[in-house]
């Protein structure tokens, strides 16, 4: 396909996709190991949830500033800075030995995510194939999800075989270092361009060069991003614990269940990207909520290896459907003002980050107070609301 050549024949796009895979491979391992390592250090479920809350607060505070920095200094520079700092985080995890070490590292990790995500999205929106933007984001998201899934599986096997966590953190450091070399070597600097609004207005205020419905669309997108992320992140960090304590899986089985869905992401990501570009963006977005509902029900009623495997496949297929369409919508929105692309993306990302903070908080409280089935039931109920929200957003 021609658009594949536009992606993989483009050194910048290939490097960004490689960076996404390598980063998620290493920190997918960290993400799987972190809640187990935290409990190994004596932390309870509420304290584990706080690890995710602190990271998210850090992201929320720093991301608007980093969106401005990406516009001011260039997205490549902020991406390089973020990957350098991610190497530092991987290095610090190797020597973490006390709960407060994890709290401090998670705060730093949040600031890094705030720098990385708007920069990578901005570079994709700028260098990607404009006619097939959802497909372009699909390959990027697919690489990230496969990296994360493989990281989960490898981590579960390593913990089972080695009985420790240090090797996991060493591998995360090495993959981050490789990602850094890739970004420095192959990612090009930003391309500066003007939109029709900017080019036709010789002397105009920021209000005058914005499309009439820009702020309203930004508000609706932010609200949708908040809710969809809140629901998705109710499982973030808790999957290994739920799999082991509720379904009585071993660490290796939990890791395999988390990683086996990568084959469906590999197929589904590009497929749903094409679907969003050529058939229906609404269908691609709506699949995410249906996946949340059905996966939650499977987790509740089929607490076994096969049940959790199927639930995870459905969950990750929903992600594969949603993210390309969502990335395409955000790229389309940011095209209205390329000089403010980083800030536009960071505003919506900040709302999603708020969802990342609220989701684990709600999940942790429900788990501690009412148990695993109650938490998953609330997740399914909220997904129904977000399905209606997806229909409204795609009508605009």
C-alpha positions in Angstrom: 0.0 0.0 0.0 1.2 3.5 -0.8 0.5 4.9 2.6 2.7 2.2 4.2 5.6 3.5 2.1 4.7 7.0 3.3 5.1 5.7 6.9 8.0 3.3 6.8 9.7 5.1 3.9 9.8 8.2 6.1 12.8 8.0 8.5 11.1 10.3 11.1 7.9 8.2 11.2 9.9 5.0 11.4 12.0 6.3 14.3 8.9 7.5 16.2 7.2 4.1 15.8 10.5 2.4 16.9 10.7 4.7 19.9 7.1 3.9 20.9 7.8 0.2 20.6 11.0 0.3 22.6 9.7 2.6 25.3 6.6 0.5 25.8 8.5 -2.7 25.8 10.7 -1.6 28.7 8.1 0.3 30.6 5.4 -2.3 29.9 7.6 -4.6 32.0 7.9 -1.9 34.6 4.1 -1.3 34.5 3.4 -5.0 35.2 6.1 -5.3 37.8 5.4 -2.0 39.7 2.3 -3.0 41.7 3.8 -6.4 42.6 7.1 -4.8 43.5 5.2 -2.2 45.6 3.4 -4.9 47.5 6.7 -6.8 47.9 7.9 -3.6 49.7 4.9 -3.7 52.1 2.5 -1.3 50.4 -1.2 -1.9 50.4 -3.7 -1.6 47.5 -4.6 2.0 48.4 -0.9 3.0 48.5 -0.4 1.2 45.2 -3.2 3.3 43.7 -1.5 6.4 45.1 1.6 5.6 43.0 -0.6 6.1 39.9 -2.3 9.2 41.3 1.0 10.9 42.0 2.3 10.2 38.5 -0.9 11.5 37.0 -0.8 14.7 39.1 2.7 15.3 37.9 1.6 14.8 34.3 -1.3 17.2 34.8 0.8 19.9 36.2 3.6 19.7 33.6 1.9 18.8 30.4 0.5 22.3 29.5 4.0 23.7 29.9 5.6 21.0 27.8 3.0 21.7 25.1 4.2 25.3 25.0 7.8 24.1 25.0 7.2 21.8 22.0 5.8 24.8 20.1 8.6 27.1 21.3 11.7 24.9 20.9 10.5 22.1 18.6 8.9 18.8 19.2 12.1 16.8 18.5 14.0 18.7 21.3 11.3 18.0 23.9 11.0 14.4 22.8 14.8 13.9 23.1 14.7 15.5 26.6 11.8 13.2 27.6 13.6 10.0 26.4 16.8 11.1 28.2 14.8 11.5 31.4 13.1 8.1 30.9 16.5 6.5 30.8 17.1 8.1 34.2 13.8 6.7 35.5 14.8 3.2 34.4 18.1 3.6 36.1 16.6 4.8 39.4 14.1 1.9 39.5 17.1 -0.5 39.7 18.1 0.9 43.1 14.6 1.5 44.5 14.3 -0.2 47.9 11.7 1.8 49.9 8.1 3.0 49.3 9.1 6.6 49.2 11.6 5.8 46.4 8.7 4.6 44.3 6.7 7.7 45.1 9.6 10.0 44.0 10.3 8.0 40.8 6.6 8.0 39.8 6.4 11.8 40.2 9.5 12.1 37.9 8.0 9.6 35.5 4.8 11.7 35.2 6.8 14.8 34.3 8.5 12.8 31.6 5.3 11.5 30.1 4.0 15.1 30.0 7.0 16.0 27.8 6.9 12.9 25.7 3.3 12.4 24.6 2.5 15.8 23.1 5.9 15.9 21.4 5.4 12.4 19.7 1.8 13.2 18.7 2.9 16.6 17.3 5.6 15.0 15.2 3.2 12.4 13.9 0.6 15.1 13.0 3.3 17.1 11.2 5.2 14.3 9.4 2.5 11.7 9.0 0.4 11.0 5.9 -2.4 13.6 6.0 -4.8 11.6 3.8 -4.4 8.5 6.0 -3.8 10.0 9.4 -5.8 7.4 11.4 -3.8 4.6 9.6 -0.6 6.5 10.5 -1.6 6.7 14.1 -2.7 3.0 13.9 0.8 1.8 13.1 2.3 3.9 15.9 -0.3 2.7 18.5 0.1 -0.9 17.3 3.8 -0.7 17.8 3.3 0.7 21.3 0.7 -1.8 22.3 2.7 -4.8 21.0 5.7 -3.5 22.9 3.7 -3.2 26.1 2.1 -6.6 25.7 5.4 -8.3 25.1 6.8 -6.4 28.1 4.0 -7.8 30.3 4.6 -11.3 29.1 8.4 -11.1 29.5 8.1 -9.5 32.9 5.7 -12.3 34.2 8.1 -15.0 33.0 11.2 -13.2 34.4 9.6 -12.7 37.8 8.5 -16.4 37.9 11.9 -17.7 36.8 14.2 -15.3 38.6 12.0 -14.4 41.7 13.1 -10.8 41.6 12.5 -7.4 40.0 16.0 -5.8 39.3 16.5 -7.5 36.0 13.2 -6.0 34.8 14.3 -2.5 35.6 17.7 -3.1 34.0 16.0 -4.1 30.7 13.8 -1.0 30.9 16.9 1.2 31.2 18.5 -0.5 28.2 15.4 -0.2 25.9 15.1 3.5 26.8 18.7 4.1 25.9 18.2 2.4 22.5 15.1 4.5 22.0 17.1 7.7 22.7 19.8 6.8 20.1 17.0 6.1 17.5 15.3 9.5 18.1 18.5 11.5 18.0 19.7 9.8 14.9 16.6 9.7 12.7 13.9 12.1 13.8 13.9 15.3 11.8 13.1 18.7 13.2 9.7 20.3 12.9 8.4 21.7 9.6 7.0 25.2 10.1 3.9 25.9 8.1 1.0 28.3 8.1 -2.7 27.5 7.8 -5.2 29.3 5.6 -6.3 31.2 8.6 -2.9 32.4 9.5 -1.7 33.1 5.9 -4.8 35.2 5.0 -4.7 37.3 8.1 -1.7 39.8 8.0 -2.5 41.3 11.3 -4.8 39.2 13.4 -5.3 38.4 17.0 -5.3 34.8 18.3 -9.1 35.0 18.5 -9.4 36.0 14.8 -7.2 33.2 13.4 -9.0 30.5 15.3 -11.8 28.6 13.4 -15.2 29.6 14.8 -15.9 26.3 16.6 -12.3 25.7 17.7 -12.8 26.2 21.4 -16.0 24.3 21.6 -14.6 21.3 19.8 -11.5 21.5 22.1 -13.8 21.4 25.1 -15.9 18.5 23.8 -12.8 16.5 22.9 -11.2 17.2 26.3 -14.3 15.9 28.1 -14.5 12.8 25.9 -10.8 12.1 26.4 -11.2 12.5 30.2 -14.0 9.9 30.4 -12.6 7.3 28.1 -9.2 7.4 29.9 -10.8 7.3 33.3 -12.6 4.0 32.4 -9.5 2.5 30.7 -7.3 3.4 33.6 -9.5 1.8 36.3 -7.6 -1.4 35.3 -4.2 0.3 35.0 -1.8 -1.3 37.5 -4.5 -3.5 39.0 -4.6 -6.2 36.3 -1.8 -8.3 37.8 -3.3 -8.0 41.2 -6.8 -8.9 40.1 -5.5 -11.8 37.9 -3.5 -13.3 40.8 -5.8 -12.6 43.7 -9.2 -13.0 42.1 -8.6 -15.5 39.3 -5.7 -17.2 41.2 -3.3 -17.1 38.2 0.4 -17.3 38.6 2.6 -14.4 37.7 3.6 -16.2 34.5 -0.1 -16.9 33.6 -1.0 -13.3 34.3 1.8 -12.1 32.1 0.8 -14.4 29.2 -2.8 -13.3 29.5 -1.7 -9.7 29.3 0.7 -10.2 26.4 -1.2 -12.8 24.2 -3.5 -10.1 22.9 -0.6 -8.5 21.0 -1.4 -10.6 17.9 -4.9 -9.1 17.8 -3.6 -5.6 18.3 -1.1 -6.2 15.4 -4.0 -7.2 13.1 -6.7 -4.9 14.6 -4.7 -1.7 14.8 -4.1 -1.2 11.1 -7.5 -2.6 10.2 -9.3 -0.1 12.4 -7.1 2.7 11.2 -8.2 1.9 7.7 -11.8 1.6 8.8 -11.6 5.1 10.5 -10.1 6.7 7.4 -12.4 5.1 4.8 -15.6 3.8 6.5 -16.7 5.1 9.9 -14.8 6.9 12.6 -17.8 6.6 14.8 -17.7 2.8 14.7 -14.0 2.8 15.5 -14.5 5.1 18.5 -17.6 3.2 19.8 -15.7 -0.1 19.8 -13.7 1.0 22.8 -16.7 1.4 25.1 -18.2 -2.0 24.0 -14.9 -3.6 24.7 -14.8 -2.0 28.2 -18.3 -3.4 28.9 -17.7 -7.0 27.7 -14.2 -7.3 29.1 -15.4 -6.1 32.6 -18.2 -8.7 32.5 -15.8 -11.5 31.5 -13.4 -10.5 34.3 -16.3 -10.8 36.8 -17.9 -14.0 35.7 -15.0 -16.0 34.3 -12.2 -15.7 36.8 -9.9 -18.2 35.1 -6.9 -18.1 32.7 -9.1 -18.6 29.6 -11.6 -16.0 30.9 -9.0 -13.4 31.6 -7.2 -14.1 28.3 -10.4 -13.5 26.4 -11.2 -10.4 28.4 -7.8 -9.0 27.8 -8.0 -9.7 24.0 -11.3 -7.8 23.9 -10.0 -5.0 26.0 -6.9 -4.5 23.9 -8.8 -4.8 20.6 -11.0 -1.9 21.8 -7.8 0.1 22.4 -6.6 -0.8 19.0 -9.8 0.5 17.5 -10.0 3.7 19.5 -6.6 5.2 19.4 -6.0 5.6 15.6 -9.4 7.3 15.2 -8.8 9.5 18.2 -5.3 10.4 17.1 -6.7 11.3 13.7 -9.3 13.6 15.2 -6.8 15.4 17.4 -4.4 15.8 14.4 -7.3 17.3 12.4 -8.1 19.7 15.2 -4.4 20.7 15.6 -4.1 21.4 11.8 -6.2 24.6 12.4 -3.2 26.2 14.1 0.1 24.4 13.4 2.0 27.0 15.4 0.0 26.0 18.5 -0.1 22.3 17.7 1.8 21.3 20.8 -0.5 23.3 23.1 -3.7 22.0 21.4 -2.6 18.4 21.9 -1.4 19.1 25.4 -4.7 20.6 26.5 -6.7 17.5 25.4 -3.9 15.2 26.8 -4.2 17.1 30.1 -7.9 16.2 30.3 -7.1 12.6 29.5 -4.4 12.7 32.2 -7.0 13.9 34.7 -8.9 10.7 33.8 -5.7 8.7 34.4 -5.7 10.2 37.9 -9.4 9.7 38.8 -9.6 6.2 37.3 -7.1 4.5 39.6 -8.4 6.5 42.6 -12.0 5.2 42.0 -10.8 1.7 41.3 -8.6 1.6 44.4 -11.4 2.9 46.6 -13.9 0.4 45.1 -11.4 -2.5 45.5 -10.6 -1.6 49.1 -14.3 -1.0 50.1 -16.4 -3.2 48.0 -14.2 -5.7 46.2 -13.2 -6.6 42.7 -16.7 -7.4 41.2 -18.0 -4.0 42.3 -15.1 -2.1 40.7 -15.6 -4.0 37.4 -19.3 -3.4 37.5 -18.9 0.3 37.9 -16.4 0.2 35.0 -19.0 -1.5 32.7 -21.7 1.0 33.7 -19.6 4.1 33.0 -18.7 2.6 29.6 -22.4 2.8 28.6 -22.3 6.6 29.3 -19.1 7.0 27.2 -20.6 5.2 24.3 -23.3 7.9 24.1 -20.6 10.5 24.4 -18.7 9.0 21.5 -21.8 9.3 19.3 -22.2 13.0 20.2 -18.5 13.8 19.6 -18.4 12.2 16.2 -21.4 14.2 15.0 -19.6 17.5 15.4 
